């Protein structure tokens, strides 16, 4: 038995072919463009955040380095003559390069500001605070701060 398939015709006896319309193709191209731009934007944001984290860690390290210098300074009120190197005048404003790999010739500088405050005289106690201020390109100025207390016997 021989069967004949029924072929739908469009117009003047021409068989109808199935294909994507121009609007469907444009929609697919736009959707692909949005997807690619979202992926590139996410990648760029993660690179920028990783770079900011590296600079922030470098600034924190510089602040801790200055804090250790103040903790290593001699302060002995019982010596003769009395020795007190933990003074504001011994730790002036200092600008340093952030210690990160340089990419594209971009060097960032950080400024350390050390503040020493007398907390009490009995017992003798001082607060040492170090602020490391740095600028991250177009995102603004950031400050990393570390603080500690210091007594003469430490």
C-alpha positions in Angstrom: 0.0 0.0 0.0 1.4 3.3 -1.0 0.6 6.4 1.1 1.1 10.0 0.2 2.2 12.6 2.7 0.2 15.6 2.9 2.4 18.6 2.4 1.1 22.0 3.5 1.6 24.7 1.0 2.1 28.3 1.4 0.8 30.6 -1.1 0.9 29.3 -4.6 1.7 25.7 -4.1 5.2 26.2 -2.6 5.9 24.0 0.4 6.2 25.9 3.7 9.7 25.9 5.2 10.4 26.4 8.9 13.1 28.9 9.9 13.8 31.6 12.4 12.4 35.0 11.7 14.5 38.1 11.7 13.0 39.2 15.1 13.9 35.9 16.7 17.5 36.2 15.4 17.8 39.8 16.7 16.5 38.7 20.0 19.0 35.9 20.2 21.9 38.3 19.4 20.7 40.9 22.0 20.4 38.1 24.6 23.9 36.8 23.8 25.3 40.4 24.0 23.7 41.0 27.4 25.1 37.7 28.7 28.6 38.4 27.4 28.6 41.9 28.8 27.4 40.6 32.2 30.2 38.1 32.3 32.9 40.7 31.3 31.5 43.2 33.9 31.6 40.5 36.6 35.1 39.6 35.7 36.2 43.3 35.7 34.6 43.8 39.1 36.3 40.8 40.7 39.7 41.9 39.3 39.1 45.4 40.7 38.1 44.0 44.1 41.1 41.7 44.3 43.4 44.7 43.4 41.8 46.8 46.1 42.2 44.0 48.7 45.9 43.7 47.8 46.4 47.5 48.4 44.4 47.4 51.6 46.6 44.6 52.9 49.7 46.4 51.9 48.5 49.5 53.8 47.6 47.4 56.8 51.2 46.0 56.8 52.7 49.5 56.6 50.5 50.6 59.6 51.5 47.6 61.6 55.2 48.2 60.8 55.0 51.7 62.3 53.1 50.3 65.3 55.9 47.8 65.9 58.4 50.7 65.7 56.6 52.5 68.4 56.4 49.4 70.5 60.1 48.8 70.1 61.0 52.4 71.2 62.6 52.6 74.6 60.5 53.9 77.5 62.1 53.5 80.9 61.0 56.0 83.5 63.1 54.2 86.2 66.4 54.6 84.4 68.8 57.4 85.2 68.5 59.5 83.2 64.9 58.7 82.3 64.5 57.4 78.8 61.3 58.1 76.9 61.4 57.6 73.1 57.7 57.0 72.8 56.9 60.6 71.9 54.9 62.1 69.1 57.9 64.0 67.8 59.8 60.8 67.2 57.2 59.4 64.8 56.5 62.1 62.2 54.2 61.9 59.2 55.7 59.5 56.7 54.8 58.7 53.1 55.7 55.2 51.7 55.1 53.2 48.5 52.5 50.4 49.0 54.3 47.1 48.6 52.4 45.4 45.8 53.4 44.3 42.4 53.3 47.2 40.0 50.9 46.7 37.0 50.9 49.2 34.2 53.3 51.5 36.0 50.8 52.5 38.7 52.5 53.2 42.0 50.3 54.1 45.0 51.6 55.9 48.0 50.4 55.7 51.6 50.8 58.2 54.4 51.3 57.0 58.0 50.1 59.3 60.8 51.1 58.2 64.3 49.2 59.5 67.3 50.5 58.9 70.9 48.1 59.9 73.8 48.8 59.6 77.5 45.9 57.6 78.9 46.9 57.6 82.6 49.8 58.5 84.8 49.1 55.8 87.5 49.7 53.3 86.1 51.6 54.8 83.2 49.7 54.0 80.0 49.7 55.4 76.5 47.6 54.7 73.5 49.4 54.4 70.1 47.3 54.8 67.0 48.6 54.6 63.4 46.5 55.6 60.5 47.6 54.6 57.0 45.8 56.7 54.4 45.9 55.7 50.7 44.0 56.6 47.5 42.8 53.8 45.2 42.7 55.4 41.8 39.1 56.6 41.1 37.4 55.0 44.1 38.4 57.5 46.8 40.6 57.7 49.9 40.8 54.8 52.3 42.3 54.6 55.8 43.6 51.6 57.7 43.9 52.1 61.4 45.7 50.1 64.1 45.9 50.9 67.8 47.4 49.5 70.9 48.2 50.4 74.5 51.7 50.7 75.8 53.2 50.7 79.3 56.8 51.5 80.2 57.6 47.9 81.1 56.6 46.5 77.7 
